[in-house]
Amino acid sequence: MSTDRRAPTRRDNIVTEQAKRANFDCVVEQQEHAVVVSASGAIDLATQTTFAEKVHEALHRQPTSVVIDLAGVTFLASPGLAVLVEAQEKAMRLRKKLHIAVGSAAVKRSIDVTGLGQILSLVPDVGAALRLESGAL
């Protein structure tokens, strides 16, 4: 993910339309001491751009902690995993804490198979991430 914003291309518009049809949703909201990105549906090539934009938005908000909530994700393909790796790298550059709330067996399996659990800060759910940020754990 680049910090430069470019004008949407025809491909971006097509991919965004595909994401809408794929029943994918992603929202960014403030919760306690963190910004939470909650995704639901499949994260794949068709939905990667939308997911990446929401993660980028969250990383540039004020709180120093970001949680990516994948509890509602039904399928996590390599494009989605790439967004998570890029988010981790960007969070480190911005000196922000990033937690990935795995939430489902399908997501955990995708992360485990690739070995990304070694570099991503994984938590079981958003509540655990928020407790970490409040110092309750």
VODRENMAR-740771 format. One record per atom (N, C-alpha, C): residue in three letters; atom name; x, y, z. Coordinates in steps of 0.05 Angstrom, whole numbers, plus 5000, padded with zeros to 4 digits. Layout:
// residues N
+---------+-------+------+------+------+
: residuo : atomo :    x :    y :    z :
+---------+-------+------+------+------+
:     ALA :    CA :    X :    Y :    Z :
...
+---------+-------+------+------+------+
This chain:
// residues 137
+---------+-------+------+------+------+
: residuo : atomo :    x :    y :    z :
+---------+-------+------+------+------+
:     MET :     N : 5017 : 4976 : 5000 :
:     MET :    CA : 5000 : 5000 : 5000 :
:     MET :     C : 5018 : 5025 : 5000 :
:     SER :     N : 5013 : 5042 : 4982 :
:     SER :    CA : 5028 : 5066 : 4980 :
:     SER :     C : 5013 : 5088 : 4995 :
:     THR :     N : 5028 : 5108 : 5005 :
:     THR :    CA : 5016 : 5130 : 5018 :
:     THR :     C : 5005 : 5150 : 4998 :
:     ASP :     N : 5013 : 5148 : 4973 :
:     ASP :    CA : 5003 : 5165 : 4952 :
:     ASP :     C : 4975 : 5156 : 4943 :
:     ARG :     N : 4957 : 5174 : 4941 :
:     ARG :    CA : 4930 : 5168 : 4931 :
:     ARG :     C : 4929 : 5173 : 4901 :
:     ARG :     N : 4921 : 5153 : 4886 :
:     ARG :    CA : 4919 : 5157 : 4857 :
:     ARG :     C : 4890 : 5157 : 4849 :
:     ALA :     N : 4885 : 5167 : 4826 :
:     ALA :    CA : 4858 : 5167 : 4815 :
:     ALA :     C : 4849 : 5139 : 4809 :
:     PRO :     N : 4825 : 5131 : 4816 :
:     PRO :    CA : 4815 : 5104 : 4810 :
:     PRO :     C : 4816 : 5098 : 4780 :
:     THR :     N : 4825 : 5075 : 4773 :
:     THR :    CA : 4826 : 5066 : 4745 :
:     THR :     C : 4800 : 5051 : 4739 :
:     ARG :     N : 4797 : 5044 : 4713 :
:     ARG :    CA : 4774 : 5028 : 4705 :
:     ARG :     C : 4774 : 5002 : 4720 :
:     ARG :     N : 4798 : 4989 : 4723 :
:     ARG :    CA : 4801 : 4964 : 4737 :
:     ARG :     C : 4792 : 4967 : 4766 :
:     ASP :     N : 4800 : 4989 : 4779 :
:     ASP :    CA : 4791 : 4993 : 4807 :
:     ASP :     C : 4761 : 4994 : 4809 :
:     ASN :     N : 4748 : 5008 : 4790 :
:     ASN :    CA : 4719 : 5010 : 4790 :
:     ASN :     C : 4706 : 4983 : 4786 :
:     ILE :     N : 4717 : 4967 : 4768 :
:     ILE :    CA : 4706 : 4940 : 4763 :
:     ILE :     C : 4709 : 4922 : 4788 :
:     VAL :     N : 4733 : 4923 : 4800 :
:     VAL :    CA : 4738 : 4907 : 4824 :
:     VAL :     C : 4720 : 4915 : 4846 :
:     THR :     N : 4716 : 4942 : 4850 :
:     THR :    CA : 4698 : 4951 : 4871 :
:     THR :     C : 4669 : 4941 : 4866 :
:     GLU :     N : 4660 : 4941 : 4841 :
:     GLU :    CA : 4634 : 4930 : 4835 :
:     GLU :     C : 4632 : 4900 : 4841 :
:     GLN :     N : 4654 : 4886 : 4834 :
:     GLN :    CA : 4655 : 4857 : 4840 :
:     GLN :     C : 4653 : 4852 : 4870 :
:     ALA :     N : 4667 : 4869 : 4886 :
:     ALA :    CA : 4666 : 4866 : 4915 :
:     ALA :     C : 4638 : 4870 : 4926 :
:     LYS :     N : 4623 : 4889 : 4914 :
:     LYS :    CA : 4596 : 4893 : 4923 :
:     LYS :     C : 4579 : 4868 : 4917 :
:     ARG :     N : 4583 : 4857 : 4893 :
:     ARG :    CA : 4567 : 4833 : 4886 :
:     ARG :     C : 4576 : 4809 : 4902 :
:     ALA :     N : 4600 : 4808 : 4912 :
:     ALA :    CA : 4611 : 4785 : 4927 :
:     ALA :     C : 4601 : 4785 : 4956 :
:     ASN :     N : 4584 : 4804 : 4963 :
:     ASN :    CA : 4573 : 4805 : 4990 :
:     ASN :     C : 4594 : 4810 : 5011 :
:     PHE :     N : 4613 : 4826 : 5004 :
:     PHE :    CA : 4635 : 4833 : 5022 :
:     PHE :     C : 4628 : 4860 : 5035 :
:     ASP :     N : 4635 : 4862 : 5061 :
:     ASP :    CA : 4630 : 4888 : 5075 :
:     ASP :     C : 4654 : 4893 : 5093 :
:     CYS :     N : 4661 : 4918 : 5096 :
:     CYS :    CA : 4683 : 4926 : 5113 :
:     CYS :     C : 4678 : 4954 : 5124 :
:     VAL :     N : 4678 : 4956 : 5150 :
:     VAL :    CA : 4673 : 4982 : 5163 :
:     VAL :     C : 4696 : 4989 : 5182 :
:     VAL :     N : 4700 : 5015 : 5186 :
:     VAL :    CA : 4721 : 5025 : 5204 :
:     VAL :     C : 4707 : 5041 : 5225 :
:     GLU :     N : 4713 : 5035 : 5251 :
:     GLU :    CA : 4700 : 5050 : 5273 :
:     GLU :     C : 4719 : 5051 : 5297 :
:     GLN :     N : 4714 : 5072 : 5313 :
:     GLN :    CA : 4730 : 5075 : 5337 :
:     GLN :     C : 4717 : 5059 : 5359 :
:     GLN :     N : 4733 : 5042 : 5373 :
:     GLN :    CA : 4723 : 5027 : 5396 :
:     GLN :     C : 4743 : 5030 : 5419 :
:     GLU :     N : 4736 : 5041 : 5441 :
:     GLU :    CA : 4753 : 5045 : 5464 :
:     GLU :     C : 4779 : 5058 : 5455 :
:     HIS :     N : 4802 : 5044 : 5457 :
:     HIS :    CA : 4828 : 5056 : 5452 :
:     HIS :     C : 4839 : 5048 : 5425 :
:     ALA :     N : 4823 : 5039 : 5407 :
:     ALA :    CA : 4833 : 5030 : 5381 :
:     ALA :     C : 4813 : 5036 : 5358 :
:     VAL :     N : 4824 : 5035 : 5334 :
:     VAL :    CA : 4807 : 5036 : 5311 :
:     VAL :     C : 4804 : 5007 : 5302 :
:     VAL :     N : 4779 : 4999 : 5297 :
:     VAL :    CA : 4773 : 4972 : 5289 :
:     VAL :     C : 4763 : 4971 : 5261 :
:     VAL :     N : 4776 : 4954 : 5245 :
:     VAL :    CA : 4767 : 4948 : 5217 :
:     VAL :     C : 4753 : 4921 : 5218 :
:     SER :     N : 4727 : 4921 : 5214 :
:     SER :    CA : 4712 : 4896 : 5215 :
:     SER :     C : 4704 : 4888 : 5186 :
:     ALA :     N : 4714 : 4864 : 5178 :
:     ALA :    CA : 4708 : 4854 : 5151 :
:     ALA :     C : 4690 : 4829 : 5153 :
:     SER :     N : 4673 : 4826 : 5133 :
:     SER :    CA : 4656 : 4802 : 5132 :
:     SER :     C : 4653 : 4794 : 5102 :
:     GLY :     N : 4651 : 4767 : 5098 :
:     GLY :    CA : 4650 : 4756 : 5072 :
:     GLY :     C : 4677 : 4746 : 5063 :
:     ALA :     N : 4681 : 4743 : 5037 :
:     ALA :    CA : 4706 : 4732 : 5026 :
:     ALA :     C : 4725 : 4755 : 5020 :
:     ILE :     N : 4750 : 4751 : 5028 :
:     ILE :    CA : 4771 : 4770 : 5021 :
:     ILE :     C : 4789 : 4755 : 5000 :
:     ASP :     N : 4786 : 4764 : 4975 :
:     ASP :    CA : 4800 : 4752 : 4953 :
:     ASP :     C : 4808 : 4774 : 4933 :
:     LEU :     N : 4814 : 4766 : 4909 :
:     LEU :    CA : 4823 : 4786 : 4889 :
:     LEU :     C : 4801 : 4807 : 4884 :
:     ALA :     N : 4776 : 4799 : 4884 :
:     ALA :    CA : 4754 : 4817 : 4879 :
:     ALA :     C : 4749 : 4837 : 4901 :
:     THR :     N : 4757 : 4830 : 4925 :
:     THR :    CA : 4751 : 4848 : 4948 :
:     THR :     C : 4776 : 4860 : 4960 :
:     GLN :     N : 4799 : 4853 : 4950 :
:     GLN :    CA : 4825 : 4862 : 4962 :
:     GLN :     C : 4827 : 4892 : 4962 :
:     THR :     N : 4819 : 4906 : 4941 :
:     THR :    CA : 4822 : 4935 : 4940 :
:     THR :     C : 4806 : 4949 : 4961 :
:     THR :     N : 4781 : 4941 : 4964 :
:     THR :    CA : 4764 : 4952 : 4984 :
:     THR :     C : 4775 : 4948 : 5012 :
:     PHE :     N : 4783 : 4923 : 5017 :
:     PHE :    CA : 4795 : 4916 : 5043 :
:     PHE :     C : 4820 : 4933 : 5049 :
:     ALA :     N : 4837 : 4935 : 5029 :
:     ALA :    CA : 4862 : 4950 : 5032 :
:     ALA :     C : 4857 : 4979 : 5038 :
:     GLU :     N : 4837 : 4991 : 5024 :
:     GLU :    CA : 4830 : 5019 : 5029 :
:     GLU :     C : 4820 : 5024 : 5057 :
:     LYS :     N : 4804 : 5006 : 5068 :
:     LYS :    CA : 4794 : 5009 : 5095 :
:     LYS :     C : 4816 : 5006 : 5116 :
:     VAL :     N : 4834 : 4987 : 5111 :
:     VAL :    CA : 4857 : 4983 : 5129 :
:     VAL :     C : 4875 : 5008 : 5128 :
:     HIS :     N : 4880 : 5018 : 5104 :
:     HIS :    CA : 4896 : 5043 : 5101 :
:     HIS :     C : 4883 : 5066 : 5116 :
:     GLU :     N : 4857 : 5069 : 5114 :
:     GLU :    CA : 4842 : 5090 : 5128 :
:     GLU :     C : 4846 : 5088 : 5158 :
:     ALA :     N : 4844 : 5063 : 5168 :
:     ALA :    CA : 4846 : 5059 : 5197 :
:     ALA :     C : 4874 : 5065 : 5207 :
:     LEU :     N : 4894 : 5058 : 5192 :
:     LEU :    CA : 4922 : 5063 : 5200 :
:     LEU :     C : 4929 : 5092 : 5201 :
:     HIS :     N : 4914 : 5108 : 5187 :
:     HIS :    CA : 4919 : 5137 : 5186 :
:     HIS :     C : 4901 : 5153 : 5205 :
:     ARG :     N : 4885 : 5139 : 5221 :
:     ARG :    CA : 4869 : 5153 : 5241 :
:     ARG :     C : 4886 : 5158 : 5266 :
:     GLN :     N : 4876 : 5174 : 5284 :
:     GLN :    CA : 4891 : 5183 : 5308 :
:     GLN :     C : 4900 : 5162 : 5327 :
:     PRO :     N : 4884 : 5144 : 5337 :
:     PRO :    CA : 4894 : 5125 : 5358 :
:     PRO :     C : 4918 : 5109 : 5348 :
:     THR :     N : 4935 : 5102 : 5366 :
:     THR :    CA : 4959 : 5087 : 5359 :
:     THR :     C : 4955 : 5057 : 5356 :
:     SER :     N : 4931 : 5048 : 5361 :
:     SER :    CA : 4925 : 5019 : 5358 :
:     SER :     C : 4903 : 5014 : 5338 :
:     VAL :     N : 4907 : 4993 : 5322 :
:     VAL :    CA : 4888 : 4985 : 5301 :
:     VAL :     C : 4883 : 4955 : 5305 :
:     VAL :     N : 4858 : 4948 : 5303 :
:     VAL :    CA : 4850 : 4920 : 5305 :
:     VAL :     C : 4836 : 4913 : 5279 :
:     ILE :     N : 4845 : 4892 : 5265 :
:     ILE :    CA : 4831 : 4882 : 5242 :
:     ILE :     C : 4815 : 4858 : 5250 :
:     ASP :     N : 4788 : 4861 : 5250 :
:     ASP :    CA : 4770 : 4840 : 5259 :
:     ASP :     C : 4761 : 4823 : 5235 :
:     LEU :     N : 4770 : 4798 : 5235 :
:     LEU :    CA : 4764 : 4779 : 5213 :
:     LEU :     C : 4743 : 4758 : 5221 :
:     ALA :     N : 4729 : 4763 : 5243 :
:     ALA :    CA : 4710 : 4743 : 5253 :
:     ALA :     C : 4688 : 4737 : 5233 :
:     GLY :     N : 4680 : 4756 : 5216 :
:     GLY :    CA : 4659 : 4751 : 5197 :
:     GLY :     C : 4669 : 4742 : 5170 :
:     VAL :     N : 4696 : 4738 : 5167 :
:     VAL :    CA : 4707 : 4730 : 5142 :
:     VAL :     C : 4703 : 4700 : 5137 :
:     THR :     N : 4693 : 4694 : 5114 :
:     THR :    CA : 4687 : 4666 : 5107 :
:     THR :     C : 4709 : 4653 : 5091 :
:     PHE :     N : 4726 : 4669 : 5078 :
:     PHE :    CA : 4747 : 4659 : 5061 :
:     PHE :     C : 4769 : 4680 : 5060 :
:     LEU :     N : 4794 : 4672 : 5065 :
:     LEU :    CA : 4816 : 4691 : 5064 :
:     LEU :     C : 4837 : 4680 : 5045 :
:     ALA :     N : 4838 : 4692 : 5021 :
:     ALA :    CA : 4856 : 4683 : 5000 :
:     ALA :     C : 4882 : 4700 : 5001 :
:     SER :     N : 4901 : 4693 : 4985 :
:     SER :    CA : 4928 : 4706 : 4986 :
:     SER :     C : 4926 : 4736 : 4982 :
:     PRO :     N : 4908 : 4747 : 4966 :
:     PRO :    CA : 4908 : 4777 : 4965 :
:     PRO :     C : 4901 : 4789 : 4992 :
:     GLY :     N : 4883 : 4777 : 5007 :
:     GLY :    CA : 4876 : 4787 : 5034 :
:     GLY :     C : 4900 : 4784 : 5053 :
:     LEU :     N : 4914 : 4762 : 5051 :
:     LEU :    CA : 4938 : 4758 : 5067 :
:     LEU :     C : 4959 : 4779 : 5061 :
:     ALA :     N : 4962 : 4786 : 5035 :
:     ALA :    CA : 4981 : 4807 : 5028 :
:     ALA :     C : 4973 : 4833 : 5040 :
:     VAL :     N : 4948 : 4839 : 5042 :
:     VAL :    CA : 4939 : 4864 : 5055 :
:     VAL :     C : 4947 : 4864 : 5084 :
:     LEU :     N : 4944 : 4841 : 5098 :
:     LEU :    CA : 4952 : 4839 : 5126 :
:     LEU :     C : 4982 : 4844 : 5130 :
:     VAL :     N : 4998 : 4832 : 5112 :
:     VAL :    CA : 5027 : 4836 : 5114 :
:     VAL :     C : 5035 : 4865 : 5109 :
:     GLU :     N : 5023 : 4877 : 5089 :
:     GLU :    CA : 5028 : 4905 : 5083 :
:     GLU :     C : 5019 : 4923 : 5106 :
:     ALA :     N : 4997 : 4916 : 5119 :
:     ALA :    CA : 4987 : 4931 : 5142 :
:     ALA :     C : 5006 : 4930 : 5165 :
:     GLN :     N : 5017 : 4906 : 5170 :
:     GLN :    CA : 5037 : 4902 : 5191 :
:     GLN :     C : 5062 : 4920 : 5186 :
:     GLU :     N : 5071 : 4919 : 5161 :
:     GLU :    CA : 5095 : 4936 : 5154 :
:     GLU :     C : 5089 : 4965 : 5158 :
:     LYS :     N : 5065 : 4974 : 5149 :
:     LYS :    CA : 5058 : 5002 : 5151 :
:     LYS :     C : 5054 : 5010 : 5180 :
:     ALA :     N : 5042 : 4993 : 5196 :
:     ALA :    CA : 5038 : 4999 : 5224 :
:     ALA :     C : 5066 : 5002 : 5238 :
:     MET :     N : 5085 : 4986 : 5231 :
:     MET :    CA : 5111 : 4988 : 5243 :
:     MET :     C : 5124 : 5015 : 5235 :
:     ARG :     N : 5121 : 5023 : 5210 :
:     ARG :    CA : 5132 : 5049 : 5200 :
:     ARG :     C : 5119 : 5072 : 5214 :
:     LEU :     N : 5093 : 5070 : 5219 :
:     LEU :    CA : 5077 : 5091 : 5232 :
:     LEU :     C : 5078 : 5090 : 5263 :
:     ARG :     N : 5093 : 5070 : 5273 :
:     ARG :    CA : 5095 : 5065 : 5302 :
:     ARG :     C : 5067 : 5061 : 5315 :
:     LYS :     N : 5051 : 5044 : 5302 :
:     LYS :    CA : 5025 : 5037 : 5312 :
:     LYS :     C : 5024 : 5008 : 5319 :
:     LYS :     N : 5007 : 5001 : 5337 :
:     LYS :    CA : 5003 : 4973 : 5344 :
:     LYS :     C : 4981 : 4962 : 5326 :
:     LEU :     N : 4985 : 4938 : 5316 :
:     LEU :    CA : 4965 : 4925 : 5299 :
:     LEU :     C : 4960 : 4897 : 5309 :
:     HIS :     N : 4935 : 4892 : 5314 :
:     HIS :    CA : 4926 : 4865 : 5323 :
:     HIS :     C : 4907 : 4854 : 5302 :
:     ILE :     N : 4910 : 4828 : 5296 :
:     ILE :    CA : 4891 : 4815 : 5278 :
:     ILE :     C : 4874 : 4796 : 5295 :
:     ALA :     N : 4848 : 4803 : 5296 :
:     ALA :    CA : 4828 : 4786 : 5311 :
:     ALA :     C : 4819 : 4765 : 5292 :
:     VAL :     N : 4829 : 4740 : 5296 :
:     VAL :    CA : 4825 : 4718 : 5277 :
:     VAL :     C : 4796 : 4711 : 5276 :
:     GLY :     N : 4784 : 4703 : 5298 :
:     GLY :    CA : 4755 : 4699 : 5299 :
:     GLY :     C : 4743 : 4674 : 5287 :
:     SER :     N : 4756 : 4662 : 5267 :
:     SER :    CA : 4744 : 4639 : 5254 :
:     SER :     C : 4766 : 4618 : 5246 :
:     ALA :     N : 4757 : 4593 : 5245 :
:     ALA :    CA : 4776 : 4572 : 5238 :
:     ALA :     C : 4786 : 4575 : 5209 :
:     ALA :     N : 4770 : 4585 : 5191 :
:     ALA :    CA : 4778 : 4588 : 5163 :
:     ALA :     C : 4801 : 4608 : 5161 :
:     VAL :     N : 4798 : 4630 : 5175 :
:     VAL :    CA : 4819 : 4651 : 5175 :
:     VAL :     C : 4844 : 4641 : 5188 :
:     LYS :     N : 4841 : 4629 : 5211 :
:     LYS :    CA : 4864 : 4618 : 5226 :
:     LYS :     C : 4880 : 4598 : 5209 :
:     ARG :     N : 4865 : 4581 : 5195 :
:     ARG :    CA : 4878 : 4561 : 5177 :
:     ARG :     C : 4894 : 4575 : 5155 :
:     SER :     N : 4883 : 4595 : 5142 :
:     SER :    CA : 4897 : 4609 : 5121 :
:     SER :     C : 4923 : 4622 : 5132 :
:     ILE :     N : 4922 : 4633 : 5155 :
:     ILE :    CA : 4945 : 4646 : 5167 :
:     ILE :     C : 4965 : 4625 : 5176 :
:     ASP :     N : 4956 : 4604 : 5188 :
:     ASP :    CA : 4975 : 4583 : 5197 :
:     ASP :     C : 4989 : 4569 : 5174 :
:     VAL :     N : 4975 : 4563 : 5152 :
:     VAL :    CA : 4986 : 4549 : 5130 :
:     VAL :     C : 5009 : 4565 : 5117 :
:     THR :     N : 5006 : 4591 : 5117 :
:     THR :    CA : 5027 : 4608 : 5105 :
:     THR :     C : 5049 : 4615 : 5124 :
:     GLY :     N : 5046 : 4610 : 5149 :
:     GLY :    CA : 5067 : 4617 : 5169 :
:     GLY :     C : 5065 : 4646 : 5178 :
:     LEU :     N : 5045 : 4660 : 5169 :
:     LEU :    CA : 5043 : 4689 : 5176 :
:     LEU :     C : 5037 : 4694 : 5205 :
:     GLY :     N : 5029 : 4673 : 5219 :
:     GLY :    CA : 5025 : 4676 : 5248 :
:     GLY :     C : 5050 : 4683 : 5263 :
:     GLN :     N : 5073 : 4678 : 5250 :
:     GLN :    CA : 5099 : 4685 : 5262 :
:     GLN :     C : 5105 : 4715 : 5261 :
:     ILE :     N : 5092 : 4730 : 5242 :
:     ILE :    CA : 5099 : 4758 : 5240 :
:     ILE :     C : 5075 : 4776 : 5247 :
:     LEU :     N : 5051 : 4765 : 5247 :
:     LEU :    CA : 5027 : 4781 : 5254 :
:     LEU :     C : 5020 : 4778 : 5283 :
:     SER :     N : 5010 : 4799 : 5295 :
:     SER :    CA : 5001 : 4798 : 5323 :
:     SER :     C : 4972 : 4788 : 5323 :
:     LEU :     N : 4969 : 4762 : 5329 :
:     LEU :    CA : 4942 : 4749 : 5328 :
:     LEU :     C : 4930 : 4748 : 5355 :
:     VAL :     N : 4904 : 4754 : 5356 :
:     VAL :    CA : 4888 : 4752 : 5380 :
:     VAL :     C : 4862 : 4737 : 5372 :
:     PRO :     N : 4849 : 4724 : 5392 :
:     PRO :    CA : 4825 : 4709 : 5385 :
:     PRO :     C : 4801 : 4726 : 5376 :
:     ASP :     N : 4799 : 4750 : 5387 :
:     ASP :    CA : 4776 : 4766 : 5381 :
:     ASP :     C : 4781 : 4796 : 5387 :
:     VAL :     N : 4763 : 4813 : 5380 :
:     VAL :    CA : 4767 : 4842 : 5384 :
:     VAL :     C : 4769 : 4848 : 5414 :
:     GLY :     N : 4753 : 4834 : 5430 :
:     GLY :    CA : 4753 : 4839 : 5459 :
:     GLY :     C : 4781 : 4834 : 5471 :
:     ALA :     N : 4795 : 4813 : 5462 :
:     ALA :    CA : 4822 : 4808 : 5472 :
:     ALA :     C : 4841 : 4830 : 5463 :
:     ALA :     N : 4838 : 4840 : 5439 :
:     ALA :    CA : 4855 : 4861 : 5429 :
:     ALA :     C : 4851 : 4887 : 5445 :
:     LEU :     N : 4825 : 4893 : 5451 :
:     LEU :    CA : 4820 : 4917 : 5466 :
:     LEU :     C : 4829 : 4915 : 5495 :
:     ARG :     N : 4828 : 4891 : 5506 :
:     ARG :    CA : 4839 : 4887 : 5533 :
:     ARG :     C : 4869 : 4890 : 5534 :
:     LEU :     N : 4883 : 4881 : 5513 :
:     LEU :    CA : 4911 : 4886 : 5511 :
:     LEU :     C : 4918 : 4916 : 5511 :
:     GLU :     N : 4902 : 4930 : 5496 :
:     GLU :    CA : 4907 : 4959 : 5493 :
:     GLU :     C : 4900 : 4975 : 5519 :
:     SER :     N : 4881 : 4964 : 5534 :
:     SER :    CA : 4874 : 4978 : 5559 :
:     SER :     C : 4892 : 4969 : 5582 :
:     GLY :     N : 4909 : 4949 : 5577 :
:     GLY :    CA : 4927 : 4940 : 5598 :
:     GLY :     C : 4914 : 4919 : 5616 :
:     ALA :     N : 4891 : 4909 : 5609 :
:     ALA :    CA : 4877 : 4890 : 5626 :
:     ALA :     C : 4888 : 4862 : 5625 :
:     LEU :     N : 4905 : 4855 : 5605 :
:     LEU :    CA : 4916 : 4829 : 5604 :
:     LEU :     C : 4945 : 4828 : 5613 :
+---------+-------+------+------+------+
